[in-house]
Amino acid sequence: MSSCNVAGLHVRSSMKLVLSVLVGSALLCAAVPTVQAAPCLVVTVTGSGGGPPTFNGLAGPGTLVQYGDDDNNCNAVKLQFDAGRGTNMRLSQLGISPDQLSAIFFTHMHTDHSEGFADILQLRWHFYSTAPKLDVICSSDVASPLGFSISCSKFVSHIADAFIQSGEIAQRLSEVKERLAGGPADLTRMTTFEPKNEPQVVWSSGDVKVSAIRSIHIAGHASYRVDTPAGSVVIGGDAGNDTFAPPRPTSTSAQVETLAKGVDVIVHSAIHPVMGPDRDSGMPPLLFHRQPSASDLGAMAKRVGAKYLLLTHLIPMLGAERHGIWKIPGGALSAEEYRKVVEDSGFTGNIVVGTDLANIRLRAN
């Protein structure tokens, strides 16, 4: 912020002169514009691992969105989207402790996107039981066409059952009485929503609004968009086309494309065409076709006018000789090989091939 001070005046001046100078200086100060701290938005990959397989210490899928202004280094609001293994470790590298998160959003109930949540919640309960409850936002319970139900709310409410059964929660309570008696789940404030084919607001705080839309990968999958004065970002999760196999015009989600119209940044899982059933990778066609291809994501980003496309949850992961149990025809892939298939789609914006802690910073003009 700018400031304006009147220098001390010599006592020998006449009172009239003193008053004249003071009034003139005050008017001059009023004319000086106040410099406002510009809003800013930072999007950080907290985990870029491609699905359940492990490789080279990569954390499981997750994206951190921070919003604020230049004065607080974009740190007023911290939103975590998915929380794969190692999320807490990546957050710690950013100087963020579990009590500082404003909310966690889940795209879907696959372990690679959710197994780091227990670590976050346990540490928040362990050290910060008096902190505000953590908002947890996800789809409402849904019946899978395969004959079972998928429940984010039950996942959250039972997140500490293993620790309760082991006796750890009782032990920790005996040491510090201020901890919540019900364990880590008592620190959560659940919000569930019924995903629709059009965006709906599911969370907001001040200048930050988060919308969700139905998308498909498994039943109950949702994708999110964050809108702020500094910019906007879509987190697609593992969303693919509602039709799970060709013939179809694209492997990307029509709903995510609706959500992403005019967005600044798209963060999305991506599979390289080299893993296709016609390329002898051994990957089952269903697994390949329910992930969007990097080339189709580039075409979608071009259609919606995105400035940045950030590929994450890479299948296969950069430098890996195999992806889990599946071989990679032609050997390990580089970031440049991912970038090329996106460029070949016609997308001319900024392409970021995500690694852990890769980030994009936006600032309001």
VOBANU-464653 format. One record per residue (C-alpha): residue in three letters; z, y, x. Coordinates in nm, 2 decimals, padded with zeros to 4 digits, m for minus. Layout:
# VOBANU-464653
+------+--------+--------+--------+
| code |      z |      y |      x |
+------+--------+--------+--------+
|  ALA |      Z |      Y |      X |
...
+------+--------+--------+--------+
//
This chain:
# VOBANU-464653
+------+--------+--------+--------+
| code |      z |      y |      x |
+------+--------+--------+--------+
|  MET |  00.00 |  00.00 |  00.00 |
|  SER | m00.07 |  00.35 |  00.13 |
|  SER |  00.21 |  00.61 |  00.15 |
|  CYS |  00.22 |  00.99 |  00.19 |
|  ASN |  00.51 |  01.19 |  00.34 |
|  VAL |  00.57 |  01.56 |  00.38 |
|  ALA |  00.67 |  01.66 |  00.73 |
|  GLY |  00.99 |  01.85 |  00.78 |
|  LEU |  00.95 |  02.23 |  00.75 |
|  HIS |  01.11 |  02.49 |  00.98 |
|  VAL |  01.41 |  02.65 |  00.82 |
|  ARG |  01.29 |  03.00 |  00.92 |
|  SER |  01.01 |  02.99 |  00.66 |
|  SER |  01.06 |  03.17 |  00.34 |
|  MET |  01.16 |  02.96 |  00.03 |
|  LYS |  00.84 |  03.06 | m00.15 |
|  LEU |  00.63 |  02.93 |  00.14 |
|  VAL |  00.83 |  02.61 |  00.15 |
|  LEU |  00.78 |  02.55 | m00.23 |
|  SER |  00.41 |  02.63 | m00.19 |
|  VAL |  00.37 |  02.37 |  00.08 |
|  LEU |  00.57 |  02.11 | m00.10 |
|  VAL |  00.37 |  02.15 | m00.42 |
|  GLY |  00.04 |  02.14 | m00.23 |
|  SER |  00.15 |  01.83 | m00.03 |
|  ALA |  00.25 |  01.65 | m00.35 |
|  LEU | m00.09 |  01.73 | m00.51 |
|  LEU | m00.26 |  01.60 | m00.20 |
|  CYS | m00.06 |  01.27 | m00.21 |
|  ALA | m00.15 |  01.22 | m00.57 |
|  ALA | m00.51 |  01.25 | m00.48 |
|  VAL | m00.49 |  00.97 | m00.22 |
|  PRO | m00.59 |  00.64 | m00.39 |
|  THR | m00.34 |  00.35 | m00.37 |
|  VAL | m00.48 |  00.05 | m00.19 |
|  GLN | m00.43 | m00.26 | m00.40 |
|  ALA | m00.40 | m00.61 | m00.24 |
|  ALA | m00.71 | m00.80 | m00.34 |
|  PRO | m00.67 | m01.12 | m00.54 |
|  CYS | m00.77 | m01.44 | m00.34 |
|  LEU | m00.82 | m01.81 | m00.41 |
|  VAL | m00.80 | m02.09 | m00.16 |
|  VAL | m00.94 | m02.44 | m00.23 |
|  THR | m00.81 | m02.71 |  00.02 |
|  VAL | m00.89 | m03.08 |  00.04 |
|  THR | m00.55 | m03.26 |  00.07 |
|  GLY | m00.72 | m03.59 |  00.09 |
|  SER | m01.09 | m03.69 |  00.13 |
|  GLY | m01.05 | m04.07 |  00.15 |
|  GLY | m01.32 | m04.25 | m00.06 |
|  GLY | m01.13 | m04.47 | m00.30 |
|  PRO | m00.87 | m04.74 | m00.23 |
|  PRO | m01.00 | m04.84 |  00.12 |
|  THR | m00.82 | m04.69 |  00.42 |
|  PHE | m00.99 | m04.54 |  00.72 |
|  ASN | m00.90 | m04.33 |  01.02 |
|  GLY | m00.58 | m04.19 |  00.87 |
|  LEU | m00.75 | m04.01 |  00.58 |
|  ALA | m00.53 | m03.92 |  00.29 |
|  GLY | m00.62 | m04.03 | m00.06 |
|  PRO | m00.81 | m03.80 | m00.30 |
|  GLY | m00.65 | m03.46 | m00.38 |
|  THR | m00.73 | m03.09 | m00.40 |
|  LEU | m00.49 | m02.80 | m00.37 |
|  VAL | m00.59 | m02.47 | m00.54 |
|  GLN | m00.38 | m02.16 | m00.43 |
|  TYR | m00.40 | m01.82 | m00.60 |
|  GLY | m00.24 | m01.49 | m00.52 |
|  ASP | m00.34 | m01.18 | m00.32 |
|  ASP | m00.37 | m01.06 |  00.03 |
|  ASP |  00.00 | m00.96 |  00.04 |
|  ASN |  00.13 | m01.31 | m00.03 |
|  ASN | m00.16 | m01.50 |  00.15 |
|  CYS | m00.29 | m01.64 | m00.18 |
|  ASN |  00.04 | m01.83 | m00.24 |
|  ALA |  00.17 | m01.71 | m00.58 |
|  VAL |  00.04 | m02.01 | m00.76 |
|  LYS | m00.01 | m02.36 | m00.61 |
|  LEU | m00.19 | m02.63 | m00.82 |
|  GLN | m00.24 | m02.98 | m00.70 |
|  PHE | m00.52 | m03.19 | m00.86 |
|  ASP | m00.46 | m03.56 | m00.80 |
|  ALA | m00.22 | m03.69 | m00.54 |
|  GLY | m00.35 | m03.98 | m00.34 |
|  ARG | m00.16 | m04.14 | m00.05 |
|  GLY | m00.05 | m03.90 |  00.21 |
|  THR | m00.07 | m03.59 | m00.01 |
|  ASN |  00.28 | m03.48 |  00.10 |
|  MET |  00.19 | m03.51 |  00.46 |
|  ARG | m00.12 | m03.29 |  00.42 |
|  LEU |  00.08 | m03.03 |  00.21 |
|  SER |  00.34 | m03.02 |  00.49 |
|  GLN |  00.06 | m02.94 |  00.74 |
|  LEU | m00.01 | m02.64 |  00.52 |
|  GLY |  00.36 | m02.54 |  00.52 |
|  ILE |  00.41 | m02.63 |  00.15 |
|  SER |  00.71 | m02.83 |  00.04 |
|  PRO |  00.73 | m03.03 | m00.29 |
|  ASP |  00.94 | m02.76 | m00.47 |
|  GLN |  00.67 | m02.50 | m00.42 |
|  LEU |  00.41 | m02.67 | m00.63 |
|  SER |  00.35 | m02.50 | m00.97 |
|  ALA |  00.18 | m02.80 | m01.14 |
|  ILE |  00.01 | m03.13 | m01.08 |
|  PHE | m00.30 | m03.24 | m01.27 |
|  PHE | m00.44 | m03.59 | m01.28 |
|  THR | m00.81 | m03.67 | m01.34 |
|  HIS | m00.74 | m04.04 | m01.41 |
|  MET | m00.51 | m04.33 | m01.36 |
|  HIS | m00.65 | m04.50 | m01.05 |
|  THR | m00.40 | m04.56 | m00.77 |
|  ASP | m00.61 | m04.38 | m00.50 |
|  HIS | m00.56 | m04.06 | m00.70 |
|  SER | m00.20 | m04.11 | m00.80 |
|  GLU |  00.00 | m04.31 | m00.54 |
|  GLY |  00.12 | m04.00 | m00.35 |
|  PHE |  00.29 | m03.86 | m00.67 |
|  ALA |  00.60 | m04.07 | m00.63 |
|  ASP |  00.65 | m03.93 | m00.28 |
|  ILE |  00.62 | m03.57 | m00.40 |
|  LEU |  00.85 | m03.62 | m00.69 |
|  GLN |  01.11 | m03.82 | m00.50 |
|  LEU |  01.14 | m03.55 | m00.23 |
|  ARG |  01.15 | m03.28 | m00.50 |
|  TRP |  01.44 | m03.46 | m00.67 |
|  HIS |  01.61 | m03.55 | m00.34 |
|  PHE |  01.62 | m03.20 | m00.19 |
|  TYR |  01.53 | m02.96 | m00.48 |
|  SER |  01.70 | m03.09 | m00.79 |
|  THR |  01.79 | m02.74 | m00.90 |
|  ALA |  01.43 | m02.62 | m00.87 |
|  PRO |  01.23 | m02.56 | m01.19 |
|  LYS |  01.07 | m02.87 | m01.35 |
|  LEU |  00.73 | m02.96 | m01.23 |
|  ASP |  00.45 | m02.93 | m01.48 |
|  VAL |  00.24 | m03.25 | m01.50 |
|  ILE | m00.08 | m03.23 | m01.70 |
|  CYS | m00.31 | m03.52 | m01.78 |
|  SER | m00.49 | m03.69 | m02.07 |
|  SER | m00.30 | m03.84 | m02.36 |
|  ASP | m00.27 | m04.22 | m02.39 |
|  VAL | m00.61 | m04.39 | m02.45 |
|  ALA | m00.73 | m04.73 | m02.55 |
|  SER | m00.97 | m04.88 | m02.30 |
|  PRO | m01.28 | m05.05 | m02.45 |
|  LEU | m01.17 | m05.35 | m02.23 |
|  GLY | m00.87 | m05.41 | m02.45 |
|  PHE | m00.57 | m05.24 | m02.29 |
|  SER | m00.42 | m04.89 | m02.29 |
|  ILE | m00.41 | m04.63 | m02.01 |
|  SER | m00.11 | m04.40 | m02.01 |
|  CYS | m00.05 | m04.11 | m01.77 |
|  SER |  00.27 | m04.02 | m01.96 |
|  LYS |  00.42 | m04.37 | m01.90 |
|  PHE |  00.31 | m04.36 | m01.54 |
|  VAL |  00.51 | m04.03 | m01.49 |
|  SER |  00.82 | m04.13 | m01.69 |
|  HIS |  00.85 | m04.46 | m01.50 |
|  ILE |  00.75 | m04.32 | m01.16 |
|  ALA |  01.09 | m04.39 | m01.00 |
|  ASP |  01.16 | m04.73 | m01.16 |
|  ALA |  01.12 | m04.91 | m00.82 |
|  PHE |  01.38 | m04.67 | m00.67 |
|  ILE |  01.61 | m04.72 | m00.96 |
|  GLN |  01.59 | m05.09 | m00.94 |
|  SER |  01.64 | m05.09 | m00.56 |
|  GLY |  01.97 | m04.89 | m00.61 |
|  GLU |  01.85 | m04.59 | m00.41 |
|  ILE |  01.88 | m04.35 | m00.70 |
|  ALA |  02.24 | m04.45 | m00.77 |
|  GLN |  02.31 | m04.42 | m00.40 |
|  ARG |  02.16 | m04.07 | m00.37 |
|  LEU |  02.35 | m03.96 | m00.68 |
|  SER |  02.68 | m04.08 | m00.53 |
|  GLU |  02.62 | m03.86 | m00.23 |
|  VAL |  02.51 | m03.54 | m00.42 |
|  LYS |  02.63 | m03.51 | m00.77 |
|  GLU |  02.40 | m03.21 | m00.84 |
|  ARG |  02.09 | m03.43 | m00.85 |
|  LEU |  01.96 | m03.51 | m01.19 |
|  ALA |  02.11 | m03.82 | m01.32 |
|  GLY |  01.79 | m03.97 | m01.46 |
|  GLY |  01.62 | m03.96 | m01.13 |
|  PRO |  01.29 | m03.80 | m01.02 |
|  ALA |  01.12 | m03.83 | m01.36 |
|  ASP |  01.38 | m03.58 | m01.50 |
|  LEU |  01.22 | m03.31 | m01.29 |
|  THR |  00.89 | m03.33 | m01.48 |
|  ARG |  00.76 | m03.14 | m01.78 |
|  MET |  00.47 | m03.34 | m01.93 |
|  THR |  00.17 | m03.19 | m02.10 |
|  THR | m00.09 | m03.42 | m02.24 |
|  PHE | m00.41 | m03.34 | m02.41 |
|  GLU | m00.69 | m03.51 | m02.59 |
|  PRO | m01.00 | m03.46 | m02.38 |
|  LYS | m01.30 | m03.31 | m02.57 |
|  ASN | m01.67 | m03.26 | m02.49 |
|  GLU | m01.61 | m02.89 | m02.47 |
|  PRO | m01.37 | m02.70 | m02.24 |
|  GLN | m01.01 | m02.64 | m02.36 |
|  VAL | m00.73 | m02.45 | m02.19 |
|  VAL | m00.46 | m02.69 | m02.09 |
|  TRP | m00.24 | m02.47 | m01.86 |
|  SER | m00.21 | m02.10 | m01.77 |
|  SER |  00.02 | m01.87 | m01.58 |
|  GLY | m00.05 | m01.50 | m01.55 |
|  ASP | m00.41 | m01.45 | m01.43 |
|  VAL | m00.47 | m01.82 | m01.38 |
|  LYS | m00.62 | m02.04 | m01.65 |
|  VAL | m00.70 | m02.41 | m01.62 |
|  SER | m00.94 | m02.57 | m01.86 |
|  ALA | m01.02 | m02.94 | m01.90 |
|  ILE | m01.31 | m03.14 | m02.04 |
|  ARG | m01.37 | m03.51 | m02.11 |
|  SER | m01.56 | m03.69 | m01.84 |
|  ILE | m01.61 | m04.06 | m01.77 |
|  HIS | m01.53 | m04.29 | m01.48 |
|  ILE | m01.27 | m04.49 | m01.66 |
|  ALA | m01.12 | m04.42 | m02.01 |
|  GLY | m00.91 | m04.11 | m02.01 |
|  HIS | m01.08 | m03.94 | m01.72 |
|  ALA | m01.08 | m03.56 | m01.73 |
|  SER | m01.23 | m03.28 | m01.51 |
|  TYR | m01.08 | m02.94 | m01.46 |
|  ARG | m01.18 | m02.58 | m01.41 |
|  VAL | m00.95 | m02.31 | m01.26 |
|  ASP | m01.05 | m01.94 | m01.34 |
|  THR | m00.89 | m01.65 | m01.16 |
|  PRO | m00.98 | m01.29 | m01.08 |
|  ALA | m01.07 | m01.40 | m00.73 |
|  GLY | m01.31 | m01.68 | m00.84 |
|  SER | m01.34 | m02.01 | m01.01 |
|  VAL | m01.34 | m02.38 | m00.91 |
|  VAL | m01.43 | m02.71 | m01.08 |
|  ILE | m01.25 | m03.03 | m00.98 |
|  GLY | m01.48 | m03.31 | m01.10 |
|  GLY | m01.27 | m03.60 | m00.99 |
|  ASP | m01.48 | m03.92 | m01.01 |
|  ALA | m01.68 | m03.81 | m01.31 |
|  GLY | m02.01 | m03.98 | m01.36 |
|  ASN | m02.27 | m04.01 | m01.63 |
|  ASP | m02.17 | m04.15 | m01.97 |
|  THR | m02.45 | m04.40 | m01.92 |
|  PHE | m02.32 | m04.63 | m01.64 |
|  ALA | m02.66 | m04.75 | m01.50 |
|  PRO | m03.03 | m04.65 | m01.49 |
|  PRO | m03.24 | m04.56 | m01.67 |
|  ARG | m03.07 | m04.22 | m01.69 |
|  PRO | m03.18 | m03.87 | m01.58 |
|  THR | m02.89 | m03.82 | m01.34 |
|  SER | m02.57 | m03.99 | m01.22 |
|  THR | m02.37 | m03.67 | m01.28 |
|  SER | m02.16 | m03.59 | m01.59 |
|  ALA | m02.32 | m03.37 | m01.86 |
|  GLN | m01.97 | m03.26 | m01.95 |
|  VAL | m01.88 | m03.15 | m01.60 |
|  GLU | m02.21 | m02.96 | m01.59 |
|  THR | m02.10 | m02.77 | m01.90 |
|  LEU | m01.76 | m02.70 | m01.74 |
|  ALA | m01.93 | m02.57 | m01.42 |
|  LYS | m02.17 | m02.31 | m01.56 |
|  GLY | m02.14 | m02.01 | m01.34 |
|  VAL | m01.86 | m02.15 | m01.13 |
|  ASP | m01.81 | m02.05 | m00.76 |
|  VAL | m01.69 | m02.38 | m00.62 |
|  ILE | m01.75 | m02.74 | m00.73 |
|  VAL | m01.53 | m03.00 | m00.57 |
|  HIS | m01.65 | m03.35 | m00.65 |
|  SER | m01.64 | m03.72 | m00.54 |
|  ALA | m01.97 | m03.83 | m00.39 |
|  ILE | m02.14 | m04.16 | m00.31 |
|  HIS | m02.43 | m04.17 | m00.06 |
|  PRO | m02.76 | m04.33 | m00.18 |
|  VAL | m02.74 | m04.58 |  00.11 |
|  MET | m02.47 | m04.77 | m00.08 |
|  GLY | m02.71 | m04.84 | m00.37 |
|  PRO | m02.77 | m05.20 | m00.50 |
|  ASP | m03.13 | m05.18 | m00.36 |
|  ARG | m03.00 | m05.12 | m00.01 |
|  ASP | m02.81 | m05.44 |  00.06 |
|  SER | m02.46 | m05.29 |  00.09 |
|  GLY | m02.31 | m05.57 | m00.12 |
|  MET | m02.14 | m05.31 | m00.35 |
|  PRO | m02.14 | m05.42 | m00.71 |
|  PRO | m02.39 | m05.21 | m00.91 |
|  LEU | m02.12 | m05.11 | m01.16 |
|  LEU | m01.91 | m04.96 | m00.88 |
|  PHE | m02.20 | m04.77 | m00.73 |
|  HIS | m02.34 | m04.64 | m01.06 |
|  ARG | m02.01 | m04.50 | m01.19 |
|  GLN | m01.99 | m04.25 | m00.90 |
|  PRO | m02.22 | m03.95 | m00.88 |
|  SER | m02.46 | m03.95 | m00.59 |
|  ALA | m02.46 | m03.67 | m00.34 |
|  SER | m02.82 | m03.58 | m00.42 |
|  ASP | m02.76 | m03.55 | m00.79 |
|  LEU | m02.45 | m03.34 | m00.73 |
|  GLY | m02.67 | m03.10 | m00.53 |
|  ALA | m02.91 | m03.08 | m00.82 |
|  MET | m02.63 | m03.01 | m01.07 |
|  ALA | m02.48 | m02.74 | m00.84 |
|  LYS | m02.82 | m02.57 | m00.83 |
|  ARG | m02.86 | m02.58 | m01.21 |
|  VAL | m02.52 | m02.42 | m01.28 |
|  GLY | m02.55 | m02.16 | m01.01 |
|  ALA | m02.25 | m02.27 | m00.79 |
|  LYS | m02.20 | m02.09 | m00.46 |
|  TYR | m02.03 | m02.38 | m00.29 |
|  LEU | m02.05 | m02.76 | m00.33 |
|  LEU | m01.76 | m02.94 | m00.16 |
|  LEU | m01.81 | m03.32 | m00.14 |
|  THR | m01.50 | m03.53 | m00.11 |
|  HIS | m01.38 | m03.88 | m00.19 |
|  LEU | m01.68 | m03.98 |  00.03 |
|  ILE | m01.83 | m04.33 | m00.02 |
|  PRO | m01.88 | m04.43 |  00.26 |
|  MET | m01.63 | m04.23 |  00.46 |
|  LEU | m01.76 | m04.04 |  00.77 |
|  GLY | m01.78 | m04.25 |  01.08 |
|  ALA | m01.68 | m04.58 |  00.91 |
|  GLU | m01.87 | m04.89 |  01.00 |
|  ARG | m01.77 | m05.05 |  00.67 |
|  HIS | m01.64 | m04.91 |  00.34 |
|  GLY | m01.36 | m05.15 |  00.25 |
|  ILE | m01.53 | m05.49 |  00.22 |
|  TRP | m01.88 | m05.35 |  00.19 |
|  LYS | m02.12 | m05.29 |  00.47 |
|  ILE | m02.30 | m04.97 |  00.53 |
|  PRO | m02.68 | m05.03 |  00.57 |
|  GLY | m02.79 | m04.86 |  00.89 |
|  GLY | m02.44 | m04.80 |  01.02 |
|  ALA | m02.19 | m04.52 |  01.00 |
|  LEU | m02.29 | m04.19 |  00.83 |
|  SER | m02.24 | m03.84 |  00.96 |
|  ALA | m02.17 | m03.52 |  00.77 |
|  GLU | m02.52 | m03.41 |  00.85 |
|  GLU | m02.66 | m03.71 |  00.66 |
|  TYR | m02.46 | m03.62 |  00.35 |
|  ARG | m02.57 | m03.26 |  00.39 |
|  LYS | m02.94 | m03.36 |  00.41 |
|  VAL | m02.94 | m03.54 |  00.08 |
|  VAL | m02.79 | m03.24 | m00.09 |
|  GLU | m03.04 | m03.00 |  00.07 |
|  ASP | m03.32 | m03.23 | m00.04 |
|  SER | m03.21 | m03.18 | m00.40 |
|  GLY | m03.30 | m02.82 | m00.38 |
|  PHE | m02.94 | m02.67 | m00.36 |
|  THR | m02.94 | m02.37 | m00.13 |
|  GLY | m02.58 | m02.27 | m00.16 |
|  ASN | m02.30 | m02.35 |  00.08 |
|  ILE | m02.24 | m02.72 |  00.14 |
|  VAL | m01.91 | m02.85 |  00.27 |
|  VAL | m01.88 | m03.22 |  00.35 |
|  GLY | m01.51 | m03.26 |  00.30 |
|  THR | m01.26 | m03.38 |  00.55 |
|  ASP | m00.88 | m03.36 |  00.51 |
|  LEU | m00.77 | m03.00 |  00.51 |
|  ALA | m01.12 | m02.85 |  00.48 |
|  ASN | m01.09 | m02.53 |  00.28 |
|  ILE | m01.28 | m02.25 |  00.11 |
|  ARG | m01.14 | m01.90 |  00.06 |
|  LEU | m01.26 | m01.66 | m00.20 |
|  ARG | m01.16 | m01.30 | m00.23 |
|  ALA | m01.22 | m01.05 | m00.51 |
|  ASN | m01.45 | m00.76 | m00.42 |
+------+--------+--------+--------+
//
